[in-house]
């Protein structure tokens, strides 16, 4: 099952974006979900993840305090609220179940003045 990320865009440093992760033909319920990103010329890295119940979260040091992951199982969606964006946050963002399955469509976030 592939999860699709959306909500990216071109923004200036310091502003916020909220990314969404959804699965069109399956439920996210019962799965831990992670957000990952791949910057130009770099390997994909983990950004954040949330447990199946939503009561446990993890953040990479680079985004801790700025990004917030959440999930709405009723809407079958996981969110990544990104605040105080920096140029180094520029990347294609993906979401996936944990353990990861096949990769779906990512969404490009470009932070530039």
Backbone as XML, in Angstrom:
<?xml version="1.0"?>
<chain id="A" units="angstrom">
  <residue number="1" name="UNK">
    <atom name="N" x="0.843" y="-1.192" z="0.000"/>
    <atom name="CA" x="0.000" y="0.000" z="0.000"/>
    <atom name="C" x="0.879" y="1.242" z="0.000"/>
  </residue>
  <residue number="2" name="UNK">
    <atom name="N" x="0.618" y="2.137" z="-0.916"/>
    <atom name="CA" x="1.409" y="3.374" z="-0.972"/>
    <atom name="C" x="0.634" y="4.516" z="-0.339"/>
  </residue>
  <residue number="3" name="UNK">
    <atom name="N" x="1.375" y="5.294" z="0.433"/>
    <atom name="CA" x="0.795" y="6.479" z="1.042"/>
    <atom name="C" x="1.215" y="7.696" z="0.241"/>
  </residue>
  <residue number="4" name="UNK">
    <atom name="N" x="0.316" y="8.636" z="0.137"/>
    <atom name="CA" x="0.572" y="9.833" z="-0.666"/>
    <atom name="C" x="0.691" y="11.060" z="0.227"/>
  </residue>
  <residue number="5" name="UNK">
    <atom name="N" x="1.754" y="11.798" z="0.019"/>
    <atom name="CA" x="1.968" y="13.035" z="0.759"/>
    <atom name="C" x="1.501" y="14.220" z="-0.069"/>
  </residue>
  <residue number="6" name="UNK">
    <atom name="N" x="1.003" y="15.232" z="0.604"/>
    <atom name="CA" x="0.558" y="16.443" z="-0.089"/>
    <atom name="C" x="0.725" y="17.647" z="0.824"/>
  </residue>
  <residue number="7" name="UNK">
    <atom name="N" x="0.622" y="18.831" z="0.233"/>
    <atom name="CA" x="0.667" y="20.046" z="1.032"/>
    <atom name="C" x="1.938" y="20.861" z="0.904"/>
  </residue>
  <residue number="8" name="UNK">
    <atom name="N" x="2.865" y="20.378" z="0.107"/>
    <atom name="CA" x="4.112" y="21.107" z="-0.057"/>
    <atom name="C" x="3.942" y="22.382" z="-0.860"/>
  </residue>
  <residue number="9" name="UNK">
    <atom name="N" x="5.042" y="23.113" z="-0.970"/>
    <atom name="CA" x="4.996" y="24.347" z="-1.742"/>
    <atom name="C" x="6.264" y="25.134" z="-1.581"/>
  </residue>
  <residue number="10" name="UNK">
    <atom name="N" x="6.260" y="26.323" z="-2.180"/>
    <atom name="CA" x="7.387" y="27.246" z="-2.082"/>
    <atom name="C" x="7.043" y="28.298" z="-1.036"/>
  </residue>
  <residue number="11" name="UNK">
    <atom name="N" x="7.862" y="28.366" z="-0.004"/>
    <atom name="CA" x="7.602" y="29.313" z="1.075"/>
    <atom name="C" x="8.886" y="30.028" z="1.460"/>
  </residue>
  <residue number="12" name="UNK">
    <atom name="N" x="8.714" y="31.129" z="2.160"/>
    <atom name="CA" x="9.876" y="31.872" z="2.651"/>
    <atom name="C" x="10.313" y="31.327" z="4.002"/>
  </residue>
  <residue number="13" name="UNK">
    <atom name="N" x="11.547" y="31.540" z="4.352"/>
    <atom name="CA" x="12.014" y="31.108" z="5.676"/>
    <atom name="C" x="11.164" y="31.717" z="6.791"/>
  </residue>
  <residue number="14" name="UNK">
    <atom name="N" x="10.911" y="30.901" z="7.799"/>
    <atom name="CA" x="10.168" y="31.366" z="8.961"/>
    <atom name="C" x="8.675" y="31.096" z="8.940"/>
  </residue>
  <residue number="15" name="UNK">
    <atom name="N" x="8.146" y="30.735" z="7.777"/>
    <atom name="CA" x="6.710" y="30.493" z="7.710"/>
    <atom name="C" x="6.407" y="29.023" z="7.995"/>
  </residue>
  <residue number="16" name="UNK">
    <atom name="N" x="5.118" y="28.695" z="7.933"/>
    <atom name="CA" x="4.668" y="27.349" z="8.276"/>
    <atom name="C" x="3.996" y="26.660" z="7.094"/>
  </residue>
  <residue number="17" name="UNK">
    <atom name="N" x="4.016" y="25.350" z="7.141"/>
    <atom name="CA" x="3.278" y="24.514" z="6.191"/>
    <atom name="C" x="2.758" y="23.313" z="6.947"/>
  </residue>
  <residue number="18" name="UNK">
    <atom name="N" x="1.659" y="22.772" z="6.474"/>
    <atom name="CA" x="1.163" y="21.522" z="7.036"/>
    <atom name="C" x="1.060" y="20.495" z="5.919"/>
  </residue>
  <residue number="19" name="UNK">
    <atom name="N" x="1.761" y="19.401" z="6.097"/>
    <atom name="CA" x="1.704" y="18.308" z="5.142"/>
    <atom name="C" x="0.676" y="17.283" z="5.598"/>
  </residue>
  <residue number="20" name="UNK">
    <atom name="N" x="0.080" y="16.621" z="4.624"/>
    <atom name="CA" x="-0.882" y="15.565" z="4.906"/>
    <atom name="C" x="-0.430" y="14.266" z="4.255"/>
  </residue>
  <residue number="21" name="UNK">
    <atom name="N" x="-0.769" y="13.176" z="4.910"/>
    <atom name="CA" x="-0.436" y="11.834" z="4.415"/>
    <atom name="C" x="-1.706" y="11.005" z="4.440"/>
  </residue>
  <residue number="22" name="UNK">
    <atom name="N" x="-2.046" y="10.435" z="3.312"/>
    <atom name="CA" x="-3.280" y="9.662" z="3.246"/>
    <atom name="C" x="-3.084" y="8.428" z="2.372"/>
  </residue>
  <residue number="23" name="UNK">
    <atom name="N" x="-3.917" y="7.443" z="2.624"/>
    <atom name="CA" x="-3.953" y="6.233" z="1.805"/>
    <atom name="C" x="-5.349" y="6.134" z="1.217"/>
  </residue>
  <residue number="24" name="UNK">
    <atom name="N" x="-5.417" y="6.031" z="-0.089"/>
    <atom name="CA" x="-6.724" y="6.090" z="-0.733"/>
    <atom name="C" x="-7.509" y="4.795" z="-0.628"/>
  </residue>
  <residue number="25" name="UNK">
    <atom name="N" x="-6.800" y="3.676" z="-0.514"/>
    <atom name="CA" x="-7.509" y="2.400" z="-0.591"/>
    <atom name="C" x="-7.295" y="1.506" z="0.616"/>
  </residue>
  <residue number="26" name="UNK">
    <atom name="N" x="-6.711" y="2.089" z="1.657"/>
    <atom name="CA" x="-6.519" y="1.276" z="2.848"/>
    <atom name="C" x="-6.549" y="2.169" z="4.069"/>
  </residue>
  <residue number="27" name="UNK">
    <atom name="N" x="-6.595" y="1.571" z="5.215"/>
    <atom name="CA" x="-6.658" y="2.321" z="6.458"/>
    <atom name="C" x="-5.269" y="2.443" z="7.072"/>
  </residue>
  <residue number="28" name="UNK">
    <atom name="N" x="-5.020" y="3.603" z="7.664"/>
    <atom name="CA" x="-3.785" y="3.800" z="8.407"/>
    <atom name="C" x="-3.920" y="3.307" z="9.835"/>
  </residue>
  <residue number="29" name="UNK">
    <atom name="N" x="-5.115" y="2.986" z="10.205"/>
    <atom name="CA" x="-5.384" y="2.558" z="11.572"/>
    <atom name="C" x="-4.565" y="1.321" z="11.902"/>
  </residue>
  <residue number="30" name="UNK">
    <atom name="N" x="-3.920" y="1.341" z="13.049"/>
    <atom name="CA" x="-3.142" y="0.194" z="13.473"/>
    <atom name="C" x="-1.681" y="0.232" z="13.061"/>
  </residue>
  <residue number="31" name="UNK">
    <atom name="N" x="-1.316" y="1.232" z="12.292"/>
    <atom name="CA" x="0.067" y="1.335" z="11.825"/>
    <atom name="C" x="0.755" y="2.572" z="12.403"/>
  </residue>
  <residue number="32" name="UNK">
    <atom name="N" x="2.018" y="2.407" z="12.766"/>
    <atom name="CA" x="2.859" y="3.570" z="13.012"/>
    <atom name="C" x="3.201" y="4.176" z="11.660"/>
  </residue>
  <residue number="33" name="UNK">
    <atom name="N" x="3.230" y="5.499" z="11.612"/>
    <atom name="CA" x="3.482" y="6.213" z="10.358"/>
    <atom name="C" x="4.654" y="7.157" z="10.543"/>
  </residue>
  <residue number="34" name="UNK">
    <atom name="N" x="5.489" y="7.222" z="9.532"/>
    <atom name="CA" x="6.647" y="8.106" z="9.582"/>
    <atom name="C" x="6.675" y="9.097" z="8.442"/>
  </residue>
  <residue number="35" name="UNK">
    <atom name="N" x="7.280" y="10.238" z="8.709"/>
    <atom name="CA" x="7.584" y="11.222" z="7.667"/>
    <atom name="C" x="9.079" y="11.160" z="7.382"/>
  </residue>
  <residue number="36" name="UNK">
    <atom name="N" x="9.416" y="11.212" z="6.120"/>
    <atom name="CA" x="10.793" y="11.158" z="5.669"/>
    <atom name="C" x="11.007" y="12.293" z="4.667"/>
  </residue>
  <residue number="37" name="UNK">
    <atom name="N" x="12.247" y="12.632" z="4.434"/>
    <atom name="CA" x="12.523" y="13.648" z="3.418"/>
    <atom name="C" x="13.822" y="13.331" z="2.711"/>
  </residue>
  <residue number="38" name="UNK">
    <atom name="N" x="13.898" y="13.811" z="1.479"/>
    <atom name="CA" x="15.111" y="13.643" z="0.688"/>
    <atom name="C" x="15.454" y="14.967" z="0.043"/>
  </residue>
  <residue number="39" name="UNK">
    <atom name="N" x="16.545" y="15.533" z="0.488"/>
    <atom name="CA" x="17.022" y="16.796" z="-0.066"/>
    <atom name="C" x="17.840" y="16.512" z="-1.327"/>
  </residue>
  <residue number="40" name="UNK">
    <atom name="N" x="17.976" y="17.490" z="-2.200"/>
    <atom name="CA" x="18.748" y="17.289" z="-3.432"/>
    <atom name="C" x="20.156" y="16.803" z="-3.137"/>
  </residue>
  <residue number="41" name="UNK">
    <atom name="N" x="20.537" y="15.707" z="-3.753"/>
    <atom name="CA" x="21.878" y="15.178" z="-3.599"/>
    <atom name="C" x="22.130" y="14.440" z="-2.302"/>
  </residue>
  <residue number="42" name="UNK">
    <atom name="N" x="21.079" y="14.230" z="-1.517"/>
    <atom name="CA" x="21.257" y="13.556" z="-0.228"/>
    <atom name="C" x="20.370" y="12.325" z="-0.143"/>
  </residue>
  <residue number="43" name="UNK">
    <atom name="N" x="20.687" y="11.473" z="0.808"/>
    <atom name="CA" x="19.881" y="10.289" z="1.022"/>
    <atom name="C" x="18.598" y="10.649" z="1.783"/>
  </residue>
  <residue number="44" name="UNK">
    <atom name="N" x="17.611" y="9.788" z="1.628"/>
    <atom name="CA" x="16.371" y="9.967" z="2.363"/>
    <atom name="C" x="16.635" y="9.795" z="3.863"/>
  </residue>
  <residue number="45" name="UNK">
    <atom name="N" x="16.012" y="10.641" z="4.665"/>
    <atom name="CA" x="16.205" y="10.569" z="6.107"/>
    <atom name="C" x="14.863" y="10.611" z="6.831"/>
  </residue>
  <residue number="46" name="UNK">
    <atom name="N" x="14.839" y="10.042" z="7.998"/>
    <atom name="CA" x="13.637" y="10.081" z="8.809"/>
    <atom name="C" x="13.494" y="11.423" z="9.501"/>
  </residue>
  <residue number="47" name="UNK">
    <atom name="N" x="12.282" y="11.937" z="9.528"/>
    <atom name="CA" x="12.008" y="13.234" z="10.135"/>
    <atom name="C" x="11.212" y="13.071" z="11.425"/>
  </residue>
  <residue number="48" name="UNK">
    <atom name="N" x="10.170" y="12.281" z="11.354"/>
    <atom name="CA" x="9.291" y="12.137" z="12.504"/>
    <atom name="C" x="8.459" y="10.881" z="12.328"/>
  </residue>
  <residue number="49" name="UNK">
    <atom name="N" x="7.964" y="10.347" z="13.441"/>
    <atom name="CA" x="7.038" y="9.227" z="13.342"/>
    <atom name="C" x="6.067" y="9.269" z="14.518"/>
  </residue>
  <residue number="50" name="UNK">
    <atom name="N" x="4.970" y="8.573" z="14.341"/>
    <atom name="CA" x="3.925" y="8.540" z="15.353"/>
    <atom name="C" x="3.405" y="7.117" z="15.480"/>
  </residue>
  <residue number="51" name="UNK">
    <atom name="N" x="3.130" y="6.724" z="16.694"/>
    <atom name="CA" x="2.640" y="5.369" z="16.938"/>
    <atom name="C" x="1.214" y="5.211" z="16.400"/>
  </residue>
  <residue number="52" name="UNK">
    <atom name="N" x="0.774" y="3.985" z="16.367"/>
    <atom name="CA" x="-0.549" y="3.704" z="15.823"/>
    <atom name="C" x="-1.664" y="4.375" z="16.627"/>
  </residue>
  <residue number="53" name="UNK">
    <atom name="N" x="-1.436" y="4.544" z="17.912"/>
    <atom name="CA" x="-2.450" y="5.169" z="18.758"/>
    <atom name="C" x="-2.265" y="6.675" z="18.862"/>
  </residue>
  <residue number="54" name="UNK">
    <atom name="N" x="-1.115" y="7.156" z="18.426"/>
    <atom name="CA" x="-0.848" y="8.590" z="18.483"/>
    <atom name="C" x="-0.274" y="9.062" z="19.798"/>
  </residue>
  <residue number="55" name="UNK">
    <atom name="N" x="-0.037" y="8.153" z="20.713"/>
    <atom name="CA" x="0.433" y="8.597" z="22.019"/>
    <atom name="C" x="1.946" y="8.609" z="22.144"/>
  </residue>
  <residue number="56" name="UNK">
    <atom name="N" x="2.635" y="8.231" z="21.091"/>
    <atom name="CA" x="4.089" y="8.254" z="21.113"/>
    <atom name="C" x="4.603" y="8.854" z="19.810"/>
  </residue>
  <residue number="57" name="UNK">
    <atom name="N" x="5.534" y="9.784" z="19.923"/>
    <atom name="CA" x="6.093" y="10.433" z="18.741"/>
    <atom name="C" x="7.609" y="10.506" z="18.841"/>
  </residue>
  <residue number="58" name="UNK">
    <atom name="N" x="8.208" y="10.699" z="17.677"/>
    <atom name="CA" x="9.665" y="10.840" z="17.586"/>
    <atom name="C" x="9.968" y="11.949" z="16.602"/>
  </residue>
  <residue number="59" name="UNK">
    <atom name="N" x="11.032" y="12.712" z="16.893"/>
    <atom name="CA" x="11.477" y="13.756" z="15.979"/>
    <atom name="C" x="12.980" y="13.703" z="15.827"/>
  </residue>
  <residue number="60" name="UNK">
    <atom name="N" x="13.444" y="13.908" z="14.618"/>
    <atom name="CA" x="14.864" y="14.081" z="14.394"/>
    <atom name="C" x="15.307" y="15.370" z="15.071"/>
  </residue>
  <residue number="61" name="UNK">
    <atom name="N" x="16.548" y="15.396" z="15.499"/>
    <atom name="CA" x="17.051" y="16.580" z="16.200"/>
    <atom name="C" x="16.908" y="17.841" z="15.359"/>
  </residue>
  <residue number="62" name="UNK">
    <atom name="N" x="17.042" y="17.690" z="14.054"/>
    <atom name="CA" x="17.017" y="18.856" z="13.172"/>
    <atom name="C" x="15.651" y="19.542" z="13.107"/>
  </residue>
  <residue number="63" name="UNK">
    <atom name="N" x="14.598" y="18.844" z="13.509"/>
    <atom name="CA" x="13.258" y="19.428" z="13.422"/>
    <atom name="C" x="12.581" y="19.534" z="14.781"/>
  </residue>
  <residue number="64" name="UNK">
    <atom name="N" x="13.219" y="19.024" z="15.799"/>
    <atom name="CA" x="12.618" y="19.009" z="17.130"/>
    <atom name="C" x="12.304" y="20.440" z="17.583"/>
  </residue>
  <residue number="65" name="UNK">
    <atom name="N" x="11.097" y="20.623" z="18.080"/>
    <atom name="CA" x="10.673" y="21.946" z="18.519"/>
    <atom name="C" x="10.040" y="22.792" z="17.428"/>
  </residue>
  <residue number="66" name="UNK">
    <atom name="N" x="10.179" y="22.365" z="16.181"/>
    <atom name="CA" x="9.606" y="23.125" z="15.057"/>
    <atom name="C" x="8.497" y="22.352" z="14.351"/>
  </residue>
  <residue number="67" name="UNK">
    <atom name="N" x="8.638" y="21.042" z="14.285"/>
    <atom name="CA" x="7.679" y="20.199" z="13.588"/>
    <atom name="C" x="6.836" y="19.436" z="14.608"/>
  </residue>
  <residue number="68" name="UNK">
    <atom name="N" x="5.579" y="19.197" z="14.245"/>
    <atom name="CA" x="4.675" y="18.414" z="15.083"/>
    <atom name="C" x="3.930" y="17.422" z="14.215"/>
  </residue>
  <residue number="69" name="UNK">
    <atom name="N" x="4.009" y="16.157" z="14.599"/>
    <atom name="CA" x="3.285" y="15.113" z="13.888"/>
    <atom name="C" x="2.011" y="14.782" z="14.645"/>
  </residue>
  <residue number="70" name="UNK">
    <atom name="N" x="0.959" y="14.507" z="13.913"/>
    <atom name="CA" x="-0.311" y="14.139" z="14.538"/>
    <atom name="C" x="-1.077" y="13.231" z="13.581"/>
  </residue>
  <residue number="71" name="UNK">
    <atom name="N" x="-2.105" y="12.603" z="14.104"/>
    <atom name="CA" x="-2.902" y="11.739" z="13.231"/>
    <atom name="C" x="-4.369" y="11.856" z="13.609"/>
  </residue>
  <residue number="72" name="UNK">
    <atom name="N" x="-5.197" y="11.690" z="12.599"/>
    <atom name="CA" x="-6.635" y="11.665" z="12.772"/>
    <atom name="C" x="-7.114" y="10.376" z="12.127"/>
  </residue>
  <residue number="73" name="UNK">
    <atom name="N" x="-7.264" y="9.350" z="12.921"/>
    <atom name="CA" x="-7.635" y="8.050" z="12.367"/>
    <atom name="C" x="-9.034" y="8.082" z="11.747"/>
  </residue>
  <residue number="74" name="UNK">
    <atom name="N" x="-9.884" y="8.943" z="12.244"/>
    <atom name="CA" x="-11.228" y="9.046" z="11.673"/>
    <atom name="C" x="-11.161" y="9.571" z="10.232"/>
  </residue>
  <residue number="75" name="UNK">
    <atom name="N" x="-10.192" y="10.417" z="9.964"/>
    <atom name="CA" x="-9.996" y="10.949" z="8.607"/>
    <atom name="C" x="-8.951" y="10.171" z="7.828"/>
  </residue>
  <residue number="76" name="UNK">
    <atom name="N" x="-8.377" y="9.144" z="8.484"/>
    <atom name="CA" x="-7.368" y="8.310" z="7.807"/>
    <atom name="C" x="-6.202" y="9.145" z="7.299"/>
  </residue>
  <residue number="77" name="UNK">
    <atom name="N" x="-5.772" y="10.096" z="8.116"/>
    <atom name="CA" x="-4.749" y="11.043" z="7.702"/>
    <atom name="C" x="-3.750" y="11.284" z="8.825"/>
  </residue>
  <residue number="78" name="UNK">
    <atom name="N" x="-2.494" y="11.430" z="8.433"/>
    <atom name="CA" x="-1.433" y="11.828" z="9.350"/>
    <atom name="C" x="-0.902" y="13.173" z="8.865"/>
  </residue>
  <residue number="79" name="UNK">
    <atom name="N" x="-0.624" y="14.053" z="9.783"/>
    <atom name="CA" x="-0.191" y="15.407" z="9.447"/>
    <atom name="C" x="1.223" y="15.666" z="9.945"/>
  </residue>
  <residue number="80" name="UNK">
    <atom name="N" x="1.887" y="16.586" z="9.287"/>
    <atom name="CA" x="3.165" y="17.100" z="9.761"/>
    <atom name="C" x="3.071" y="18.618" z="9.710"/>
  </residue>
  <residue number="81" name="UNK">
    <atom name="N" x="2.932" y="19.228" z="10.867"/>
    <atom name="CA" x="2.922" y="20.677" z="10.966"/>
    <atom name="C" x="4.353" y="21.160" z="11.063"/>
  </residue>
  <residue number="82" name="UNK">
    <atom name="N" x="4.746" y="21.983" z="10.115"/>
    <atom name="CA" x="6.124" y="22.458" z="10.051"/>
    <atom name="C" x="6.133" y="23.960" z="10.271"/>
  </residue>
  <residue number="83" name="UNK">
    <atom name="N" x="6.725" y="24.368" z="11.364"/>
    <atom name="CA" x="6.822" y="25.791" z="11.698"/>
    <atom name="C" x="8.263" y="26.264" z="11.593"/>
  </residue>
  <residue number="84" name="UNK">
    <atom name="N" x="8.437" y="27.570" z="11.514"/>
    <atom name="CA" x="9.772" y="28.171" z="11.469"/>
    <atom name="C" x="10.653" y="27.473" z="10.439"/>
  </residue>
  <residue number="85" name="UNK">
    <atom name="N" x="10.148" y="27.337" z="9.257"/>
    <atom name="CA" x="10.877" y="26.606" z="8.216"/>
    <atom name="C" x="12.188" y="27.290" z="7.873"/>
  </residue>
  <residue number="86" name="UNK">
    <atom name="N" x="13.174" y="26.460" z="7.576"/>
    <atom name="CA" x="14.508" y="26.923" z="7.216"/>
    <atom name="C" x="14.846" y="26.429" z="5.815"/>
  </residue>
  <residue number="87" name="UNK">
    <atom name="N" x="15.832" y="27.055" z="5.224"/>
    <atom name="CA" x="16.239" y="26.637" z="3.877"/>
    <atom name="C" x="16.678" y="25.179" z="3.869"/>
  </residue>
  <residue number="88" name="UNK">
    <atom name="N" x="17.269" y="24.724" z="4.950"/>
    <atom name="CA" x="17.728" y="23.328" z="5.013"/>
    <atom name="C" x="16.587" y="22.322" z="5.134"/>
  </residue>
  <residue number="89" name="UNK">
    <atom name="N" x="15.363" y="22.805" z="5.291"/>
    <atom name="CA" x="14.205" y="21.913" z="5.269"/>
    <atom name="C" x="13.746" y="21.614" z="3.841"/>
  </residue>
  <residue number="90" name="UNK">
    <atom name="N" x="14.349" y="22.268" z="2.878"/>
    <atom name="CA" x="13.991" y="22.030" z="1.483"/>
    <atom name="C" x="14.258" y="20.583" z="1.113"/>
  </residue>
  <residue number="91" name="UNK">
    <atom name="N" x="13.226" y="19.899" z="0.638"/>
    <atom name="CA" x="13.333" y="18.482" z="0.306"/>
    <atom name="C" x="12.001" y="18.001" z="-0.252"/>
  </residue>
  <residue number="92" name="UNK">
    <atom name="N" x="12.032" y="16.805" z="-0.789"/>
    <atom name="CA" x="10.793" y="16.099" z="-1.098"/>
    <atom name="C" x="10.431" y="15.294" z="0.150"/>
  </residue>
  <residue number="93" name="UNK">
    <atom name="N" x="9.215" y="15.480" z="0.626"/>
    <atom name="CA" x="8.752" y="14.824" z="1.837"/>
    <atom name="C" x="7.850" y="13.645" z="1.473"/>
  </residue>
  <residue number="94" name="UNK">
    <atom name="N" x="8.097" y="12.533" z="2.130"/>
    <atom name="CA" x="7.335" y="11.310" z="1.917"/>
    <atom name="C" x="6.784" y="10.820" z="3.257"/>
  </residue>
  <residue number="95" name="UNK">
    <atom name="N" x="5.728" y="10.051" z="3.175"/>
    <atom name="CA" x="5.247" y="9.355" z="4.365"/>
    <atom name="C" x="5.178" y="7.870" z="4.042"/>
  </residue>
  <residue number="96" name="UNK">
    <atom name="N" x="5.258" y="7.064" z="5.074"/>
    <atom name="CA" x="5.244" y="5.626" z="4.881"/>
    <atom name="C" x="4.876" y="4.967" z="6.192"/>
  </residue>
  <residue number="97" name="UNK">
    <atom name="N" x="4.375" y="3.770" z="6.088"/>
    <atom name="CA" x="4.146" y="2.986" z="7.284"/>
    <atom name="C" x="5.508" y="2.566" z="7.838"/>
  </residue>
  <residue number="98" name="UNK">
    <atom name="N" x="5.474" y="2.197" z="9.126"/>
    <atom name="CA" x="6.677" y="1.698" z="9.779"/>
    <atom name="C" x="6.370" y="0.317" z="10.321"/>
  </residue>
  <residue number="99" name="UNK">
    <atom name="N" x="7.128" y="-0.711" z="9.933"/>
    <atom name="CA" x="8.234" y="-0.731" z="8.970"/>
    <atom name="C" x="7.778" y="-0.258" z="7.590"/>
  </residue>
  <residue number="100" name="UNK">
    <atom name="N" x="8.712" y="0.335" z="6.860"/>
    <atom name="CA" x="8.353" y="0.953" z="5.593"/>
    <atom name="C" x="7.980" y="-0.073" z="4.545"/>
  </residue>
  <residue number="101" name="UNK">
    <atom name="N" x="6.991" y="0.323" z="3.729"/>
    <atom name="CA" x="6.605" y="-0.461" z="2.573"/>
    <atom name="C" x="7.082" y="0.251" z="1.320"/>
  </residue>
  <residue number="102" name="UNK">
    <atom name="N" x="6.375" y="0.065" z="0.227"/>
    <atom name="CA" x="6.752" y="0.746" z="-1.007"/>
    <atom name="C" x="6.486" y="2.249" z="-0.843"/>
  </residue>
  <residue number="103" name="UNK">
    <atom name="N" x="7.251" y="3.045" z="-1.585"/>
    <atom name="CA" x="7.161" y="4.490" z="-1.443"/>
    <atom name="C" x="6.127" y="5.057" z="-2.401"/>
  </residue>
  <residue number="104" name="UNK">
    <atom name="N" x="5.315" y="5.937" z="-1.891"/>
    <atom name="CA" x="4.323" y="6.625" z="-2.701"/>
    <atom name="C" x="4.840" y="7.968" z="-3.176"/>
  </residue>
  <residue number="105" name="UNK">
    <atom name="N" x="3.922" y="8.791" z="-3.613"/>
    <atom name="CA" x="4.252" y="10.111" z="-4.118"/>
    <atom name="C" x="4.628" y="11.041" z="-2.978"/>
  </residue>
  <residue number="106" name="UNK">
    <atom name="N" x="5.740" y="11.735" z="-3.144"/>
    <atom name="CA" x="6.154" y="12.726" z="-2.168"/>
    <atom name="C" x="5.639" y="14.104" z="-2.537"/>
  </residue>
  <residue number="107" name="UNK">
    <atom name="N" x="5.907" y="15.053" z="-1.660"/>
    <atom name="CA" x="5.511" y="16.431" z="-1.922"/>
    <atom name="C" x="6.718" y="17.336" z="-1.692"/>
  </residue>
  <residue number="108" name="UNK">
    <atom name="N" x="6.951" y="18.241" z="-2.624"/>
    <atom name="CA" x="8.141" y="19.077" z="-2.577"/>
    <atom name="C" x="7.909" y="20.293" z="-1.694"/>
  </residue>
  <residue number="109" name="UNK">
    <atom name="N" x="8.819" y="20.493" z="-0.767"/>
    <atom name="CA" x="8.832" y="21.686" z="0.075"/>
    <atom name="C" x="10.101" y="22.468" z="-0.249"/>
  </residue>
  <residue number="110" name="UNK">
    <atom name="N" x="9.922" y="23.682" z="-0.683"/>
    <atom name="CA" x="11.048" y="24.547" z="-1.007"/>
    <atom name="C" x="10.980" y="25.778" z="-0.121"/>
  </residue>
  <residue number="111" name="UNK">
    <atom name="N" x="12.029" y="25.983" z="0.644"/>
    <atom name="CA" x="12.084" y="27.131" z="1.544"/>
    <atom name="C" x="13.165" y="28.072" z="1.021"/>
  </residue>
  <residue number="112" name="UNK">
    <atom name="N" x="12.721" y="29.197" z="0.543"/>
    <atom name="CA" x="13.664" y="30.112" z="-0.100"/>
    <atom name="C" x="13.123" y="31.525" z="-0.033"/>
  </residue>
  <residue number="113" name="UNK">
    <atom name="N" x="14.039" y="32.464" z="0.120"/>
    <atom name="CA" x="13.641" y="33.862" z="0.106"/>
    <atom name="C" x="13.756" y="34.445" z="-1.295"/>
  </residue>
</chain>
